[in-house]
Amino acid sequence: MSLLTLPPQATEVGLAVDVAAFAMHAGELRVLLVQRGELPHAQTWALPGGFVQPGEELHEAALRELRTETSVSLEPRHLEQFFTFGEVGRDPRGRVVSVAHLAVLPHGTVEARAGGHTVGAEWLAAHTPPALAFDHQAILDRAIKRLQLRLDYANLALEFLPDTFTLPELQGVYEAIGHRELDKRNFRKRILAAGILTPCGERRSGVGRPAQLYRRAKGTRTAAL
């Protein structure tokens, strides 16, 4: 049998990507969702995604779908594949396997607008999203768990912040992703002992005592897969 010839019993499978894109907005973890403009699940919220084109790498497809469906042009600060979803019946159009990607967008409000086949695009609360199409709630749940895991060993929290930040702002990222409050003293001690930050020699004025500004320590990067 030729290596290019599929056996008679081979199943035709569609290959797709879905993107769980996160950012911090006003101290809250939000996920970028789109409102579908066509069947199936028309008018329902979903993660940006679609079918992979011939000759297209998976990360290229993820970026293309993110940009096309949300009109977000900024490059993600972090993008990774984190799981493959291929349950039978997950898509009413046929057998579709989706390679899910996790993305972190730059700090602050990144404008999103409907594009492609979508009729809406918004940053919504990641922990309390609206009802989602297909199995996208399961994808989102796993993406959040992946975020929480990567906080502890990959310095991923730093990707959610501007170049300089205070320790309370960094703690806010941990709390928003973990969906729980942390003890301020223990957090400060643990983070400073990790050696991933360096003081900027500047302070940010605000209510109360000006806060010390920090930045990522030289040579510190988000750990690879």
N, CA and C atoms as a LAMMPS dump frame, in Angstrom:
ITEM: TIMESTEP
0
ITEM: NUMBER OF ATOMS
675
ITEM: BOX BOUNDS ff ff ff
-5.0000000000000000e+02 5.0000000000000000e+02
-5.0000000000000000e+02 5.0000000000000000e+02
-5.0000000000000000e+02 5.0000000000000000e+02
ITEM: ATOMS id mol type element x y z
1 1 1 N 0.845 -1.2 0
2 1 2 C 0 0 0
3 1 3 C 0.878 1.247 0
4 2 1 N 0.552 2.216 -0.839
5 2 2 C 1.298 3.46 -0.884
6 2 3 C 1.115 4.236 0.411
7 3 1 N 2.171 4.934 0.817
8 3 2 C 2.077 5.74 2.026
9 3 3 C 1.099 6.891 1.874
10 4 1 N 0.786 7.243 0.616
11 4 2 C -0.116 8.365 0.362
12 4 3 C -1.556 7.924 0.173
13 5 1 N -1.807 6.614 0.266
14 5 2 C -3.151 6.087 0.059
15 5 3 C -3.767 5.681 1.378
16 6 1 N -4.925 6.256 1.688
17 6 2 C -5.602 5.914 2.919
18 6 3 C -6.282 4.563 2.795
19 7 1 N -6.272 3.74 3.827
20 7 2 C -6.984 2.468 3.796
21 7 3 C -8.483 2.697 3.708
22 8 1 N -9.236 1.724 3.182
23 8 2 C -10.688 1.908 2.993
24 8 3 C -11.422 2.265 4.279
25 9 1 N -10.928 1.783 5.416
26 9 2 C -11.633 2.021 6.677
27 9 3 C -11.273 3.344 7.346
28 10 1 N -10.383 4.134 6.707
29 10 2 C -9.975 5.396 7.311
30 10 3 C -11.153 6.356 7.434
31 11 1 N -11.199 7.078 8.548
32 11 2 C -12.274 8.032 8.804
33 11 3 C -11.858 9.424 8.36
34 12 1 N -12.737 10.107 7.643
35 12 2 C -12.46 11.483 7.272
36 12 3 C -12.672 12.373 8.508
37 13 1 N -11.642 13.118 8.834
38 13 2 C -11.681 13.951 10.033
39 13 3 C -11.306 15.375 9.672
40 14 1 N -12.096 16.341 10.14
41 14 2 C -11.768 17.751 9.957
42 14 3 C -10.819 18.202 11.058
43 15 1 N -9.834 19.015 10.699
44 15 2 C -8.861 19.526 11.672
45 15 3 C -9.132 21.005 11.909
46 16 1 N -9.293 21.367 13.172
47 16 2 C -9.621 22.748 13.528
48 16 3 C -8.733 23.222 14.674
49 17 1 N -8.786 24.513 14.927
50 17 2 C -8.136 25.114 16.096
51 17 3 C -9.155 25.976 16.823
52 18 1 N -9.027 26.053 18.131
53 18 2 C -9.803 26.978 18.96
54 18 3 C -8.828 27.69 19.886
55 19 1 N -9.108 28.96 20.162
56 19 2 C -8.165 29.785 20.914
57 19 3 C -8.837 30.355 22.16
58 20 1 N -8.277 30.02 23.326
59 20 2 C -8.689 30.647 24.578
60 20 3 C -7.698 31.767 24.856
61 21 1 N -8.091 32.999 24.526
62 21 2 C -7.212 34.168 24.656
63 21 3 C -7.6 34.948 25.905
64 22 1 N -6.626 35.182 26.783
65 22 2 C -6.88 35.824 28.065
66 22 3 C -6.15 37.156 28.173
67 23 1 N -6.686 38.036 29.018
68 23 2 C -6.022 39.29 29.375
69 23 3 C -6.607 39.758 30.697
70 24 1 N -5.878 40.646 31.362
71 24 2 C -6.366 41.244 32.601
72 24 3 C -7.041 42.576 32.281
73 25 1 N -8.236 42.768 32.827
74 25 2 C -8.96 44.027 32.648
75 25 3 C -9.532 44.443 33.997
76 26 1 N -9.068 45.593 34.504
77 26 2 C -9.563 46.129 35.776
78 26 3 C -9.47 45.093 36.887
79 27 1 N -8.367 44.363 36.929
80 27 2 C -8.144 43.379 37.974
81 27 3 C -8.884 42.079 37.806
82 28 1 N -9.512 41.862 36.668
83 28 2 C -10.291 40.644 36.429
84 28 3 C -9.709 39.879 35.245
85 29 1 N -9.682 38.56 35.35
86 29 2 C -9.265 37.722 34.23
87 29 3 C -10.426 37.613 33.245
88 30 1 N -10.165 38.01 31.997
89 30 2 C -11.209 37.931 30.98
90 30 3 C -10.738 37.102 29.796
91 31 1 N -11.706 36.535 29.104
92 31 2 C -11.431 35.706 27.934
93 31 3 C -12.121 36.346 26.731
94 32 1 N -11.497 36.254 25.587
95 32 2 C -12.034 36.855 24.369
96 32 3 C -12.982 35.863 23.699
97 33 1 N -14.264 36.251 23.6
98 33 2 C -15.289 35.389 23.018
99 33 3 C -15.919 36.066 21.808
100 34 1 N -16.414 35.244 20.911
101 34 2 C -17.103 35.746 19.716
102 34 3 C -18.521 35.205 19.676
103 35 1 N -19.401 35.953 19.04
104 35 2 C -20.775 35.508 18.852
105 35 3 C -20.912 35.011 17.421
106 36 1 N -21.228 33.731 17.293
107 36 2 C -21.26 33.107 15.976
108 36 3 C -22.37 33.693 15.1
109 37 1 N -22.052 33.86 13.816
110 37 2 C -23.018 34.44 12.899
111 37 3 C -23.672 33.443 11.983
112 38 1 N -23.335 32.155 12.107
113 38 2 C -23.902 31.143 11.228
114 38 3 C -24.054 29.824 11.964
115 39 1 N -24.855 28.934 11.369
116 39 2 C -25.054 27.62 11.948
117 39 3 C -23.788 26.786 11.819
118 40 1 N -23.587 25.824 12.758
119 40 2 C -24.422 25.572 13.943
120 40 3 C -24.129 26.562 15.064
121 41 1 N -25.063 26.637 15.998
122 41 2 C -24.939 27.509 17.173
123 41 3 C -24.894 28.99 16.799
124 42 1 N -25.676 29.401 15.819
125 42 2 C -25.73 30.816 15.45
126 42 3 C -26.194 31.643 16.645
127 43 1 N -25.612 32.829 16.8
128 43 2 C -25.894 33.783 17.877
129 43 3 C -25.375 33.336 19.241
130 44 1 N -24.688 32.2 19.306
131 44 2 C -24.164 31.697 20.576
132 44 3 C -22.712 32.115 20.728
133 45 1 N -22.3 32.385 21.972
134 45 2 C -20.914 32.748 22.236
135 45 3 C -20.004 31.53 22.105
136 46 1 N -18.779 31.792 21.652
137 46 2 C -17.824 30.703 21.42
138 46 3 C -16.411 31.251 21.495
139 47 1 N -15.445 30.355 21.61
140 47 2 C -14.046 30.744 21.477
141 47 3 C -13.744 30.994 20.005
142 48 1 N -12.871 31.925 19.678
143 48 2 C -12.459 32.092 18.283
144 48 3 C -11.825 30.797 17.773
145 49 1 N -12.146 30.449 16.534
146 49 2 C -11.567 29.229 15.976
147 49 3 C -12.142 28.889 14.623
148 50 1 N -11.591 27.854 14.025
149 50 2 C -12.056 27.428 12.715
150 50 3 C -11.164 26.335 12.161
151 51 1 N -11.409 25.976 10.903
152 51 2 C -10.689 24.877 10.271
153 51 3 C -9.302 25.317 9.805
154 52 1 N -8.356 24.39 9.886
155 52 2 C -6.99 24.621 9.433
156 52 3 C -6.947 24.517 7.914
157 53 1 N -6.295 25.456 7.272
158 53 2 C -6.193 25.461 5.822
159 53 3 C -5.042 24.567 5.347
160 54 1 N -5.119 24.054 4.113
161 54 2 C -4.034 23.212 3.586
162 54 3 C -2.695 23.949 3.625
163 55 1 N -1.66 23.275 4.096
164 55 2 C -0.333 23.855 4.147
165 55 3 C -0.11 24.838 5.274
166 56 1 N -1.07 24.956 6.181
167 56 2 C -0.992 25.932 7.27
168 56 3 C -0.559 25.25 8.564
169 57 1 N 0.42 25.843 9.241
170 57 2 C 0.819 25.325 10.546
171 57 3 C -0.283 25.63 11.563
172 58 1 N -0.338 24.818 12.627
173 58 2 C -1.405 24.976 13.608
174 58 3 C -1.371 26.344 14.291
175 59 1 N -0.185 26.818 14.667
176 59 2 C -0.118 28.128 15.328
177 59 3 C -0.497 29.248 14.372
178 60 1 N -0.21 29.062 13.077
179 60 2 C -0.617 30.053 12.081
180 60 3 C -2.132 30.1 11.963
181 61 1 N -2.765 28.938 11.989
182 61 2 C -4.229 28.884 11.929
183 61 3 C -4.843 29.538 13.158
184 62 1 N -4.252 29.299 14.327
185 62 2 C -4.772 29.895 15.559
186 62 3 C -4.697 31.418 15.506
187 63 1 N -3.569 31.955 15.053
188 63 2 C -3.415 33.408 14.953
189 63 3 C -4.361 33.98 13.895
190 64 1 N -4.502 33.291 12.781
191 64 2 C -5.386 33.78 11.716
192 64 3 C -6.827 33.86 12.205
193 65 1 N -7.3 32.808 12.861
194 65 2 C -8.682 32.802 13.342
195 65 3 C -8.892 33.869 14.417
196 66 1 N -7.914 34.036 15.29
197 66 2 C -8.026 35.053 16.329
198 66 3 C -8.143 36.446 15.72
199 67 1 N -7.302 36.725 14.742
200 67 2 C -7.313 38.052 14.113
201 67 3 C -8.553 38.261 13.259
202 68 1 N -8.948 37.241 12.508
203 68 2 C -10.085 37.377 11.593
204 68 3 C -11.395 37.548 12.34
205 69 1 N -11.601 36.768 13.393
206 69 2 C -12.902 36.747 14.06
207 69 3 C -13.062 37.834 15.117
208 70 1 N -11.95 38.434 15.575
209 70 2 C -12.05 39.435 16.639
210 70 3 C -11.479 40.789 16.247
211 71 1 N -10.815 40.865 15.099
212 71 2 C -10.162 42.092 14.631
213 71 3 C -9.052 42.56 15.559
214 72 1 N -8.553 41.669 16.428
215 72 2 C -7.426 41.989 17.298
216 72 3 C -6.142 41.819 16.507
217 73 1 N -5.387 42.894 16.356
218 73 2 C -4.196 42.848 15.523
219 73 3 C -2.91 42.684 16.327
220 74 1 N -2.976 42.913 17.65
221 74 2 C -1.777 42.807 18.471
222 74 3 C -1.319 41.356 18.587
223 75 1 N -0.017 41.171 18.593
224 75 2 C 0.559 39.837 18.718
225 75 3 C 0.407 39.35 20.16
226 76 1 N -0.046 38.118 20.37
227 76 2 C -0.105 37.588 21.734
228 76 3 C 1.277 37.583 22.371
229 77 1 N 1.332 37.842 23.654
230 77 2 C 2.607 37.782 24.372
231 77 3 C 2.999 36.335 24.65
232 78 1 N 2.017 35.446 24.566
233 78 2 C 2.276 34.029 24.788
234 78 3 C 1.234 33.235 24.003
235 79 1 N 1.672 32.165 23.332
236 79 2 C 0.76 31.296 22.581
237 79 3 C 1.292 29.878 22.686
238 80 1 N 0.422 28.95 23.068
239 80 2 C 0.836 27.548 23.167
240 80 3 C -0.348 26.62 22.896
241 81 1 N -0.053 25.445 22.337
242 81 2 C -1.031 24.376 22.263
243 81 3 C -1.118 23.743 23.643
244 82 1 N -2.344 23.395 24.075
245 82 2 C -2.42 22.804 25.408
246 82 3 C -3.26 21.537 25.476
247 83 1 N -4.101 21.253 24.484
248 83 2 C -4.875 20.008 24.516
249 83 3 C -5.567 19.8 23.177
250 84 1 N -5.873 18.545 22.878
251 84 2 C -6.597 18.205 21.66
252 84 3 C -7.953 17.631 22.038
253 85 1 N -8.997 18.192 21.451
254 85 2 C -10.364 17.768 21.736
255 85 3 C -10.914 17.04 20.509
256 86 1 N -11.249 15.766 20.661
257 86 2 C -11.689 14.985 19.518
258 86 3 C -12.829 14.041 19.809
259 87 1 N -13.642 14.364 20.814
260 87 2 C -14.749 13.488 21.151
261 87 3 C -15.732 13.358 19.992
262 88 1 N -16.223 12.148 19.784
263 88 2 C -17.223 11.91 18.746
264 88 3 C -18.476 12.731 19.075
265 89 1 N -18.998 13.436 18.099
266 89 2 C -20.222 14.2 18.308
267 89 3 C -20.008 15.597 18.852
268 90 1 N -18.757 16.029 19.001
269 90 2 C -18.514 17.377 19.534
270 90 3 C -18.932 18.465 18.555
271 91 1 N -19.045 18.107 17.259
272 91 2 C -19.45 19.054 16.224
273 91 3 C -20.517 18.396 15.359
274 92 1 N -21.703 19.007 15.253
275 92 2 C -22.787 18.383 14.481
276 92 3 C -22.513 18.304 12.98
277 93 1 N -21.482 18.985 12.5
278 93 2 C -21.168 18.957 11.069
279 93 3 C -20.399 17.708 10.663
280 94 1 N -19.908 16.954 11.634
281 94 2 C -19.139 15.756 11.326
282 94 3 C -18.015 15.583 12.336
283 95 1 N -17.127 14.633 12.044
284 95 2 C -16.017 14.371 12.971
285 95 3 C -14.973 15.477 12.821
286 96 1 N -14.798 16.263 13.877
287 96 2 C -13.858 17.379 13.872
288 96 3 C -12.973 17.285 15.105
289 97 1 N -11.682 17.302 14.884
290 97 2 C -10.706 17.32 15.973
291 97 3 C -10.144 18.736 16.078
292 98 1 N -10.176 19.3 17.273
293 98 2 C -9.694 20.659 17.471
294 98 3 C -8.452 20.666 18.369
295 99 1 N -7.412 21.352 17.903
296 99 2 C -6.21 21.556 18.703
297 99 3 C -6.366 22.907 19.395
298 100 1 N -6.554 22.873 20.708
299 100 2 C -6.817 24.096 21.468
300 100 3 C -5.522 24.824 21.792
301 101 1 N -5.582 26.149 21.685
302 101 2 C -4.436 27.008 21.982
303 101 3 C -4.791 27.963 23.114
304 102 1 N -3.795 28.28 23.917
305 102 2 C -3.923 29.264 24.986
306 102 3 C -3.093 30.482 24.595
307 103 1 N -3.695 31.661 24.698
308 103 2 C -2.989 32.893 24.34
309 103 3 C -3.126 33.914 25.459
310 104 1 N -2.084 34.716 25.641
311 104 2 C -2.114 35.844 26.575
312 104 3 C -1.911 37.111 25.764
313 105 1 N -2.868 38.004 25.848
314 105 2 C -2.792 39.273 25.124
315 105 3 C -2.177 40.349 26.017
316 106 1 N -1.674 41.433 25.424
317 106 2 C -1.03 42.485 26.208
318 106 3 C -1.934 43.055 27.282
319 107 1 N -1.299 43.591 28.315
320 107 2 C -2.005 44.166 29.447
321 107 3 C -2.917 45.307 29.01
322 108 1 N -4.067 45.396 29.647
323 108 2 C -4.977 46.5 29.387
324 108 3 C -6.102 46.107 28.444
325 109 1 N -6.86 47.067 28.021
326 109 2 C -8.019 46.814 27.172
327 109 3 C -7.593 46.753 25.713
328 110 1 N -7.666 45.565 25.15
329 110 2 C -7.388 45.37 23.735
330 110 3 C -8.736 45.356 23.017
331 111 1 N -8.945 46.301 22.138
332 111 2 C -10.247 46.421 21.476
333 111 3 C -10.539 45.199 20.624
334 112 1 N -11.755 44.706 20.713
335 112 2 C -12.19 43.572 19.909
336 112 3 C -13.462 43.946 19.162
337 113 1 N -13.537 43.558 17.893
338 113 2 C -14.719 43.798 17.063
339 113 3 C -15.015 42.543 16.25
340 114 1 N -16.274 42.359 15.934
341 114 2 C -16.68 41.2 15.141
342 114 3 C -16.005 41.238 13.775
343 115 1 N -15.666 40.061 13.273
344 115 2 C -15.048 39.952 11.958
345 115 3 C -15.302 38.569 11.388
346 116 1 N -15.035 38.404 10.118
347 116 2 C -15.26 37.107 9.502
348 116 3 C -16.722 36.72 9.547
349 117 1 N -17.007 35.536 10.114
350 117 2 C -18.388 35.051 10.204
351 117 3 C -18.987 35.29 11.585
352 118 1 N -18.401 36.198 12.372
353 118 2 C -18.947 36.477 13.697
354 118 3 C -19.775 37.754 13.663
355 119 1 N -20.685 37.885 14.643
356 119 2 C -21.52 39.086 14.73
357 119 3 C -21.252 39.847 16.025
358 120 1 N -20.308 39.368 16.813
359 120 2 C -19.945 40.052 18.047
360 120 3 C -18.628 39.516 18.568
361 121 1 N -17.902 40.356 19.293
362 121 2 C -16.648 39.953 19.933
363 121 3 C -16.47 40.806 21.179
364 122 1 N -16.266 40.152 22.322
365 122 2 C -16.144 40.892 23.58
366 122 3 C -15.204 40.17 24.535
367 123 1 N -14.6 40.953 25.441
368 123 2 C -13.854 40.404 26.564
369 123 3 C -14.852 40.174 27.692
370 124 1 N -15.028 38.917 28.115
371 124 2 C -15.998 38.582 29.149
372 124 3 C -15.303 37.842 30.293
373 125 1 N -15.95 37.832 31.444
374 125 2 C -15.357 37.218 32.634
375 125 3 C -15.034 35.754 32.377
376 126 1 N -13.77 35.39 32.574
377 126 2 C -13.334 34.03 32.24
378 126 3 C -13.939 32.982 33.168
379 127 1 N -14.127 33.338 34.433
380 127 2 C -14.635 32.35 35.387
381 127 3 C -16.159 32.23 35.36
382 128 1 N -16.845 33.222 34.774
383 128 2 C -18.316 33.171 34.709
384 128 3 C -18.789 33.566 33.312
385 129 1 N -18.429 32.79 32.287
386 129 2 C -18.812 33.146 30.92
387 129 3 C -20.274 32.814 30.645
388 130 1 N -20.831 33.322 29.548
389 130 2 C -22.168 32.893 29.137
390 130 3 C -22.115 31.468 28.608
391 131 1 N -23.281 30.909 28.281
392 131 2 C -23.314 29.567 27.697
393 131 3 C -22.524 29.573 26.389
394 132 1 N -21.7 28.547 26.179
395 132 2 C -20.813 28.503 25.028
396 132 3 C -21.191 27.381 24.066
397 133 1 N -20.873 27.595 22.784
398 133 2 C -21.181 26.626 21.733
399 133 3 C -20.253 25.41 21.821
400 134 1 N -20.682 24.345 21.142
401 134 2 C -19.891 23.111 21.032
402 134 3 C -19.443 22.646 22.428
403 135 1 N -18.175 22.263 22.552
404 135 2 C -17.614 21.876 23.85
405 135 3 C -16.68 22.961 24.373
406 136 1 N -16.972 24.212 24.034
407 136 2 C -16.049 25.287 24.357
408 136 3 C -15.978 25.599 25.849
409 137 1 N -17.015 25.225 26.618
410 137 2 C -16.899 25.389 28.069
411 137 3 C -15.829 24.449 28.614
412 138 1 N -15.78 23.229 28.09
413 138 2 C -14.754 22.274 28.524
414 138 3 C -13.366 22.76 28.121
415 139 1 N -13.255 23.355 26.93
416 139 2 C -11.973 23.9 26.48
417 139 3 C -11.544 25.049 27.391
418 140 1 N -12.474 25.943 27.693
419 140 2 C -12.164 27.081 28.56
420 140 3 C -11.761 26.614 29.952
421 141 1 N -12.482 25.651 30.506
422 141 2 C -12.158 25.14 31.836
423 141 3 C -10.738 24.572 31.871
424 142 1 N -10.385 23.808 30.853
425 142 2 C -9.048 23.22 30.815
426 142 3 C -7.989 24.302 30.601
427 143 1 N -8.313 25.338 29.814
428 143 2 C -7.366 26.431 29.586
429 143 3 C -7.083 27.172 30.89
430 144 1 N -8.112 27.412 31.7
431 144 2 C -7.907 28.089 32.985
432 144 3 C -7.056 27.229 33.909
433 145 1 N -7.3 25.926 33.927
434 145 2 C -6.472 25.036 34.741
435 145 3 C -5.023 25.059 34.26
436 146 1 N -4.84 25.151 32.939
437 146 2 C -3.493 25.24 32.395
438 146 3 C -2.826 26.538 32.838
439 147 1 N -3.566 27.636 32.826
440 147 2 C -3.044 28.91 33.316
441 147 3 C -2.6 28.789 34.771
442 148 1 N -3.437 28.189 35.592
443 148 2 C -3.128 28.06 37.006
444 148 3 C -1.879 27.225 37.22
445 149 1 N -1.729 26.168 36.447
446 149 2 C -0.54 25.326 36.548
447 149 3 C 0.711 26.077 36.12
448 150 1 N 0.606 26.835 35.032
449 150 2 C 1.769 27.548 34.495
450 150 3 C 2.192 28.715 35.39
451 151 1 N 1.302 29.205 36.229
452 151 2 C 1.67 30.258 37.166
453 151 3 C 2.762 29.777 38.114
454 152 1 N 2.696 28.516 38.503
455 152 2 C 3.572 27.994 39.534
456 152 3 C 4.952 27.6 39.034
457 153 1 N 5.088 27.338 37.734
458 153 2 C 6.405 26.88 37.29
459 153 3 C 6.919 27.567 36.031
460 154 1 N 6.167 28.47 35.449
461 154 2 C 6.582 29.024 34.157
462 154 3 C 6.604 30.546 34.097
463 155 1 N 6.358 31.22 35.215
464 155 2 C 6.392 32.692 35.235
465 155 3 C 5.364 33.321 34.299
466 156 1 N 4.288 32.625 34.015
467 156 2 C 3.326 33.119 33.034
468 156 3 C 2.605 34.374 33.513
469 157 1 N 2.516 34.568 34.817
470 157 2 C 1.829 35.76 35.335
471 157 3 C 2.459 37.038 34.814
472 158 1 N 3.771 37.017 34.575
473 158 2 C 4.465 38.219 34.107
474 158 3 C 3.991 38.663 32.733
475 159 1 N 3.466 37.728 31.937
476 159 2 C 2.996 38.073 30.592
477 159 3 C 1.721 38.9 30.621
478 160 1 N 1.032 38.926 31.753
479 160 2 C -0.212 39.681 31.87
480 160 3 C 0.004 41.135 32.283
481 161 1 N 1.254 41.496 32.591
482 161 2 C 1.543 42.808 33.163
483 161 3 C 2.325 43.693 32.2
484 162 1 N 2.298 45.012 32.415
485 162 2 C 3.168 45.902 31.634
486 162 3 C 4.618 45.673 32.026
487 163 1 N 5.532 46.4 31.413
488 163 2 C 6.962 46.185 31.658
489 163 3 C 7.346 46.435 33.106
490 164 1 N 6.714 47.427 33.75
491 164 2 C 6.957 47.68 35.164
492 164 3 C 5.639 47.556 35.92
493 165 1 N 5.715 47.067 37.153
494 165 2 C 4.503 46.771 37.91
495 165 3 C 4.837 46.707 39.388
496 166 1 N 3.818 46.764 40.22
497 166 2 C 3.995 46.641 41.663
498 166 3 C 3.696 45.202 42.098
499 167 1 N 4.139 44.841 43.291
500 167 2 C 3.835 43.512 43.817
501 167 3 C 2.327 43.301 44.012
502 168 1 N 1.568 44.312 44.474
503 168 2 C 0.115 44.113 44.546
504 168 3 C -0.504 43.832 43.176
505 169 1 N 0.008 44.462 42.124
506 169 2 C -0.521 44.193 40.782
507 169 3 C -0.211 42.765 40.358
508 170 1 N 0.991 42.286 40.669
509 170 2 C 1.346 40.908 40.345
510 170 3 C 0.5 39.935 41.161
511 171 1 N 0.304 40.25 42.432
512 171 2 C -0.546 39.393 43.255
513 171 3 C -1.965 39.361 42.707
514 172 1 N -2.416 40.491 42.177
515 172 2 C -3.753 40.539 41.585
516 172 3 C -3.913 39.583 40.413
517 173 1 N -2.852 39.399 39.627
518 173 2 C -2.901 38.446 38.512
519 173 3 C -3.057 37.024 39.05
520 174 1 N -2.255 36.68 40.049
521 174 2 C -2.357 35.352 40.656
522 174 3 C -3.753 35.112 41.224
523 175 1 N -4.296 36.113 41.886
524 175 2 C -5.616 35.949 42.497
525 175 3 C -6.714 35.849 41.45
526 176 1 N -6.597 36.636 40.387
527 176 2 C -7.612 36.61 39.333
528 176 3 C -7.631 35.268 38.61
529 177 1 N -6.456 34.722 38.327
530 177 2 C -6.381 33.439 37.629
531 177 3 C -6.765 32.295 38.557
532 178 1 N -6.254 32.344 39.801
533 178 2 C -6.583 31.295 40.749
534 178 3 C -7.963 31.407 41.347
535 179 1 N -8.602 32.569 41.156
536 179 2 C -9.959 32.826 41.65
537 179 3 C -10.025 32.69 43.173
538 180 1 N -8.989 33.175 43.86
539 180 2 C -8.951 33.122 45.318
540 180 3 C -7.977 34.177 45.846
541 181 1 N -8.184 34.599 47.077
542 181 2 C -7.317 35.583 47.698
543 181 3 C -6.061 34.926 48.26
544 182 1 N -4.961 35.67 48.254
545 182 2 C -3.69 35.179 48.768
546 182 3 C -3.225 36.083 49.908
547 183 1 N -2.516 35.516 50.853
548 183 2 C -1.958 36.298 51.938
549 183 3 C -0.844 37.199 51.403
550 184 1 N -0.955 38.491 51.66
551 184 2 C -0.017 39.461 51.084
552 184 3 C 1.421 39.212 51.525
553 185 1 N 1.617 38.969 52.798
554 185 2 C 2.981 38.789 53.312
555 185 3 C 3.628 37.524 52.742
556 186 1 N 2.888 36.418 52.737
557 186 2 C 3.441 35.166 52.22
558 186 3 C 3.72 35.254 50.725
559 187 1 N 2.83 35.945 49.996
560 187 2 C 3.03 36.088 48.557
561 187 3 C 4.298 36.892 48.279
562 188 1 N 4.45 38 48.97
563 188 2 C 5.618 38.854 48.764
564 188 3 C 6.911 38.085 49.048
565 189 1 N 6.929 37.358 50.15
566 189 2 C 8.116 36.6 50.526
567 189 3 C 8.462 35.557 49.472
568 190 1 N 7.448 34.831 49.011
569 190 2 C 7.681 33.755 48.028
570 190 3 C 8.15 34.301 46.688
571 191 1 N 7.53 35.382 46.213
572 191 2 C 7.875 35.933 44.903
573 191 3 C 9.277 36.533 44.904
574 192 1 N 9.609 37.275 45.945
575 192 2 C 10.939 37.891 45.994
576 192 3 C 12.031 36.839 46.133
577 193 1 N 11.72 35.733 46.818
578 193 2 C 12.703 34.66 46.966
579 193 3 C 12.915 33.889 45.664
580 194 1 N 11.96 33.973 44.745
581 194 2 C 12.059 33.216 43.494
582 194 3 C 13.106 33.788 42.546
583 195 1 N 13.475 35.056 42.749
584 195 2 C 14.507 35.662 41.916
585 195 3 C 14.089 36.001 40.504
586 196 1 N 12.787 36.155 40.27
587 196 2 C 12.307 36.44 38.916
588 196 3 C 12.064 37.93 38.695
589 197 1 N 12.215 38.745 39.775
590 197 2 C 11.957 40.185 39.67
591 197 3 C 13.198 40.975 40.045
592 198 1 N 13.249 42.193 39.528
593 198 2 C 14.307 43.117 39.925
594 198 3 C 13.684 44.487 40.164
595 199 1 N 14.061 45.183 41.233
596 199 2 C 13.496 46.513 41.508
597 199 3 C 13.907 47.51 40.425
598 200 1 N 13.009 48.419 40.102
599 200 2 C 13.301 49.438 39.09
600 200 3 C 13.969 50.68 39.692
601 201 1 N 13.927 50.812 41.019
602 201 2 C 14.455 52.014 41.644
603 201 3 C 13.483 53.166 41.59
604 202 1 N 12.233 52.869 41.25
605 202 2 C 11.195 53.889 41.167
606 202 3 C 9.985 53.439 41.97
607 203 1 N 9.124 54.39 42.28
608 203 2 C 7.892 54.074 43.01
609 203 3 C 6.692 54.683 42.299
610 204 1 N 5.556 54.041 42.457
611 204 2 C 4.316 54.529 41.854
612 204 3 C 3.486 55.198 42.927
613 205 1 N 3.138 56.452 42.699
614 205 2 C 2.336 57.191 43.663
615 205 3 C 0.88 56.763 43.559
616 206 1 N 0.183 56.863 44.654
617 206 2 C -1.229 56.524 44.678
618 206 3 C -1.764 56.773 46.06
619 207 1 N -2.822 56.067 46.417
620 207 2 C -3.381 56.202 47.755
621 207 3 C -2.445 55.507 48.733
622 208 1 N -2.035 56.221 49.796
623 208 2 C -1.144 55.622 50.771
624 208 3 C 0.315 55.729 50.338
625 209 1 N 1.13 54.843 50.863
626 209 2 C 2.567 54.872 50.629
627 209 3 C 2.882 54.48 49.183
628 210 1 N 3.756 55.244 48.475
629 210 2 C 4.117 54.884 47.098
630 210 3 C 4.681 53.469 47.019
631 211 1 N 4.28 52.709 46.009
632 211 2 C 4.66 51.31 45.895
633 211 3 C 5.887 51.144 45.02
634 212 1 N 6.782 50.251 45.439
635 212 2 C 7.989 49.936 44.683
636 212 3 C 7.617 49.307 43.344
637 213 1 N 8.283 49.751 42.289
638 213 2 C 8.066 49.175 40.965
639 213 3 C 9.118 48.104 40.695
640 214 1 N 8.668 47.027 40.028
641 214 2 C 9.543 45.922 39.655
642 214 3 C 9.407 45.654 38.162
643 215 1 N 10.389 44.92 37.651
644 215 2 C 10.307 44.396 36.289
645 215 3 C 10.842 42.968 36.286
646 216 1 N 10.612 42.287 35.194
647 216 2 C 11.139 40.935 35.022
648 216 3 C 12.657 40.935 35.144
649 217 1 N 13.213 40.028 35.922
650 217 2 C 14.665 39.945 36.053
651 217 3 C 15.291 39.541 34.736
652 218 1 N 16.467 40.074 34.458
653 218 2 C 17.177 39.77 33.225
654 218 3 C 17.399 38.272 33.107
655 219 1 N 17.079 37.748 31.938
656 219 2 C 17.243 36.314 31.692
657 219 3 C 16.037 35.487 32.075
658 220 1 N 15.03 36.1 32.733
659 220 2 C 13.827 35.369 33.104
660 220 3 C 12.855 35.35 31.939
661 221 1 N 12.452 34.186 31.555
662 221 2 C 11.508 34.014 30.459
663 221 3 C 10.405 33.05 30.86
664 222 1 N 9.275 33.125 30.145
665 222 2 C 8.233 32.145 30.354
666 222 3 C 8.753 30.792 29.907
667 223 1 N 8.661 29.801 30.768
668 223 2 C 9.22 28.486 30.455
669 223 3 C 8.507 27.869 29.27
670 224 1 N 9.275 27.17 28.444
671 224 2 C 8.72 26.488 27.276
672 224 3 C 7.984 25.244 27.728
673 225 1 N 7.246 24.664 26.785
674 225 2 C 6.509 23.438 27.101
675 225 3 C 7.467 22.32 27.438
